[in-house]
Amino acid sequence: MKTVKPSRIKKGDTIGIVAPANSARFVDKKVWDIGIRKLESKGFNLVFGNNINKLYGHTAGTVNDRIED
């Protein structure tokens, strides 16, 4: 099997932020903001899933919500 190595992400590329398990609500607000600012300062565009802050038990929405993101 041949290994496929994608090209590096670069300034201007878009990064999708999703929560495939726990809700992003559980991330400390200060830590979240630092991470977002660092990515934006590197020139990346950020797109957030619709359900990252949702709560369904401890997860970020139902299975279907997380799949949708």
C-alpha positions as CSV (number, residue, x, y, z in Angstrom):
1,M,0.0,0.0,0.0
2,K,1.4,3.4,-1.0
3,T,1.4,6.1,1.7
4,V,-0.3,9.3,0.6
5,K,1.1,12.4,2.2
6,P,-1.1,15.5,1.9
7,S,0.5,18.9,1.3
8,R,1.0,21.2,4.3
9,I,-1.7,23.6,5.3
10,K,-0.7,27.2,4.5
11,K,-1.7,30.8,5.2
12,G,-5.2,31.4,3.8
13,D,-6.3,27.7,4.1
14,T,-9.5,26.9,6.0
15,I,-9.5,24.7,9.1
16,G,-12.8,23.2,10.3
17,I,-13.3,23.0,14.0
18,V,-15.6,20.2,15.2
19,A,-16.3,18.4,18.4
20,P,-16.6,14.7,17.5
21,A,-17.0,13.7,21.1
22,N,-17.3,16.0,24.1
23,S,-18.9,19.4,23.8
24,A,-16.5,22.4,23.3
25,R,-18.3,23.9,26.3
26,F,-16.0,21.8,28.5
27,V,-12.9,23.6,27.1
28,D,-11.8,26.5,29.3
29,K,-12.8,29.8,27.7
30,K,-9.3,31.3,28.1
31,V,-7.6,28.3,26.5
32,W,-10.2,28.2,23.7
33,D,-9.6,31.9,22.9
34,I,-5.8,31.5,22.9
35,G,-6.0,28.6,20.5
36,I,-8.4,30.5,18.1
37,R,-6.2,33.6,18.2
38,K,-3.1,31.5,17.4
39,L,-4.6,29.8,14.4
40,E,-6.0,33.1,13.1
41,S,-2.7,34.9,13.6
42,K,-1.1,32.2,11.4
43,G,-3.5,33.3,8.6
44,F,-5.9,30.4,8.7
45,N,-9.6,30.8,8.1
46,L,-11.7,29.0,10.7
47,V,-15.1,27.4,10.2
48,F,-16.9,26.0,13.2
49,G,-19.3,23.1,13.3
50,N,-22.9,24.0,14.1
51,N,-23.0,21.6,17.0
52,I,-19.7,22.0,18.8
53,N,-21.3,23.7,21.9
54,K,-24.4,21.5,22.0
55,L,-25.0,19.2,24.9
56,Y,-26.5,15.8,24.7
57,G,-25.3,14.1,27.9
58,H,-21.7,14.9,27.8
59,T,-21.3,14.9,24.0
60,A,-21.6,17.7,21.4
61,G,-25.1,16.7,20.3
62,T,-26.5,13.4,19.1
63,V,-24.5,11.1,16.9
64,N,-26.3,12.6,13.9
65,D,-25.5,16.1,15.0
66,R,-21.8,15.3,15.2
67,I,-21.8,13.5,11.9
68,E,-23.5,16.6,10.3
69,D,-20.6,18.7,11.5
